[in-house]
Structure formats: C-alpha cells, structure tokens
Amino acid sequence: MSKMDLQEELRQSMLARDELKTSVLRMLLSAINYSEIEKGGAGYEATDEDVLSVIQKEVKQRRDSIEEFKKGGRQELVDKETKELEILQTYLPEQMSEDEIRKSVEETISQTGAKSIRDMGRVMGALMPKLKGKADASLVSKIVRENLS
C-alpha cells in the first residue's frame, strides 16, 4: 500500500461520505507525513515499507487504547477504537495464522540453536524481519517465550 493509494482511498471515502473511514485515512496520512518529516524533511517521500510501518504503529496504538478503555469501563471509546482498528487492518498485508507463526518460531529456534529464555533476543532478531507486517509482534513474542520455557 503506497501513500498515493491511501490518498485515492481518502478521495473515494470523501465522495462516499463515509465519515469514519475519511477520519481514519486523514489521521493515517497525517502520521505518514509526520514520519516523512522525521526521516528526511520536505523532500523525503515515504516508501511502501514506511507506510506499512506507520499503519502497524497506528494498529498497535488502537489495540493498546482498547485495552486501557476496557479497564476504565469506557465502552463507547472501545467501540470507536475498534471500528478504527478494523479500517486500519484492511490496509495491512494478510496476517499469518497462529499455526503458521508457531511453525516459523520452531524453525527459527532450531536454526539459531536457542535453548532457553536467555536466547529469546537472538530468536526474535532472526524472526521479526521474516514476519514484519504479517504477524503481531506481541503474539510472536508470546509464542517464542512459550517455546523457550
């Protein structure tokens, strides 16, 4: 997904008068613009990988917010964040199933020769570049921890 694709999606959602999607896309494009400024200033153009990274960051933010709002008993905010999360997830690549993640974790553990929880950093370092964008890092971490314990 490129920045241009998202700008076209924004145009379409505005024409369709889809207020929620329009709001989410404006927020996302703003975050991408901010990322461009951080990385290289006015002349820097976000790559598809940069865009993916920003989307993942926004998805993680929504998940964290949902958890906090649940703890605080703010159901209306949970619902709002959940709807935003659903829209953001449509722009991510198809996510791996838990079984696929487990298989990849087991392969990486055997490749790295990891034996204990102390080797977790080495396993995660080898694993995350392969799974970037395809799996939630917290789920991967949990599975690695289970396998090394």
N, C-alpha and C positions, 0 to 999 in steps of 0.2 A: 504494500500500500504506500503510495507516494503522497507527498504534500498536495500535488496537483489533483490527485484522485479525491482527497479529502475536501479540497476546495470545491470540486464539482459536486460531491455529495452534499456539501453545505448549500450550494445553489439549488439543488434538487429539493432538499428538505424545506428550504425557504419558499419555493414555489408551491410545495405541497402543504404549506402552513403547518408543518409538524414542529410545534414549539419546543418540545423536549429534545428531539434529535438536533434541531438547529442550535439550541443552547449547548448541548454536549459537544457538537462539532466546533462551535466558536471557541469554547474552552480549550478543546484539543489543539486547534490551530494556534491559539494564543500560546499554549505551552510549547508547541513546536517552534514558534517564532522566538520565544524566550530562550529555548535550547540553542537555536542558531546564533543568537547574540552571545550567549555564553561561550560557544565553541569557536566563533571566528569573527564576530562583528557583522557589520552590514552586508558584506559581500558573500558571506557563507550561506550556502544552500544545503538544507538538510537532505541527507541521503535516505533511502528507504530504511536502512538499518537504524538511523537516528529516529525516524518516525516511529518505527516499531518499538524502540526503547522508550520513547515518550508515552506511547499507548500503554505499554506494560507498567510504567510508573503510575499512570493515572488509574489503571485497573487495580493495582496494589493499594493505592490511596483509597479507592472506593471500598475495597474489602476491609481495610483497617477501620474506616469510618463506620461501616455497617456493624462491625463488632462492637465498637465504642457506643454507638447509638442503641444497640440492643441492650448493653449493660445499663445504659441510662434510661431505658424504658421509653425511648422516643421513636415509636413505630412509624410515624409519618415521615421522619427523616430516613429510617431504614428503607421504607418503600421507595422514596425518591432516589436514594443512593443505589438501590438495587436496580431500578429502571435505567439509571445512567450506566451502571456496570454492564447490563445486558447490551446496551447500544455499543459501548466501547469494545466488548468482546467480539462483536461482529467484524471488527477491523483487525483482529489478531489472526495469525495462521491457525489452522485446525490444531487443537490441543491433543497431546498424546493421552492415551488411556492409562490408568494406574498400572495395569498389567504391563504395558509397553515400557513404562518408566521403571518398574521393578526389574524387568529383563535387562534394560540398559544399565541400571545400577549394578546388577550382579555381574554383567560383563566387565564393567569398569573396575569393580573391586578385584576381579580375578586378574585383569590386565595390570593393575597397579600393585598387586600383591598386598593389598591392605589387609590387616589382621584385626586391628582394634579401633576403638573410637578415636584414638590419637591420630589415626591415619585419615580421618574424615576430611580435613582440609585438602589433602592430596587427591582424594576421590572426587570431591566437589569441584576442584580446579580442573580435573580432566573431564568431568561430566558436563558441567554447565555450558561450555562452548558448543557441545553437540546438541544440547536441548534448548538452547536460547530461543525464546519465543514460542516454543512448542510445549513447555511444561512450567507449572508454577514452582518457583524455586523453594518455597516453604514445604511443598509436598515432596519434592526431590530430597530435600534435607532430612525430612522425617523418615523417608524410606531408607536413605543411606544410614541414618542413625540406627534404625531397626536392624539392618543387615550387619552392622558392625558391633552391635551389642551382644 
